[in-house]
Amino acid sequence: MRLVIENIKSKHYKWLAEMAKALDFKVVEVELSEDEEDAYLLAAMEEVKDEPVVSKAEAEEFEQWLKSVK
């Protein structure tokens, strides 16, 4: 059986996702409008804007990892 729900407001999506999880439903596709996608990305950027930049030690460790993957 397949259920399609259209025109869901973003603020209700989390609630519906929790409900689907509780009912053991599988969510196979979610399409956001361009405005919703932009708002989501902006919110994600705002959340991390005050986080510290990577330290020199972390950068060196990452570079070593990159070299080891080749």
C-alpha positions in Angstrom: 0.0 0.0 0.0 1.2 3.5 -0.8 0.2 6.7 0.9 1.0 10.1 -0.6 0.5 13.2 1.5 0.9 16.5 -0.3 1.1 20.2 0.8 2.5 19.5 4.3 3.7 22.5 6.1 7.4 22.2 7.2 6.4 22.7 10.9 4.3 19.6 10.7 6.8 17.4 9.0 8.7 16.4 12.2 5.5 15.4 13.9 4.4 13.3 10.8 7.9 11.7 10.7 7.6 10.7 14.3 4.2 9.3 13.7 5.4 7.3 10.7 8.2 5.9 12.8 5.8 4.8 15.6 3.6 3.1 13.1 6.5 1.4 11.4 5.8 3.2 8.1 8.6 3.7 5.6 9.1 7.3 4.3 10.5 6.9 0.8 10.5 10.4 -0.6 10.2 14.0 0.7 10.1 16.9 -1.7 10.6 20.4 -0.3 9.5 23.6 -2.1 12.4 25.9 -3.1 11.4 28.3 -0.3 11.3 25.5 2.3 14.7 24.2 1.1 16.2 27.7 1.3 14.8 28.2 4.8 16.1 24.8 6.0 19.6 25.5 4.6 19.7 29.0 6.1 18.6 27.6 9.5 21.4 24.9 9.3 24.0 27.6 8.5 22.8 29.8 11.4 23.2 26.8 13.8 26.9 26.4 13.0 28.0 29.9 12.3 29.4 30.4 15.8 31.2 27.1 15.9 35.0 27.4 16.1 37.0 26.9 12.9 39.0 23.7 12.6 42.2 23.7 14.6 45.6 23.4 13.1 46.0 19.9 14.6 42.7 18.8 13.2 43.6 20.2 9.7 46.9 18.3 9.8 45.2 15.1 10.9 42.7 15.5 8.0 45.5 16.1 5.5 47.3 12.9 6.7 44.1 11.0 6.4 43.6 12.3 2.8 47.1 11.2 1.9 46.6 7.8 3.3 43.4 7.2 1.3 45.2 7.5 -2.1 
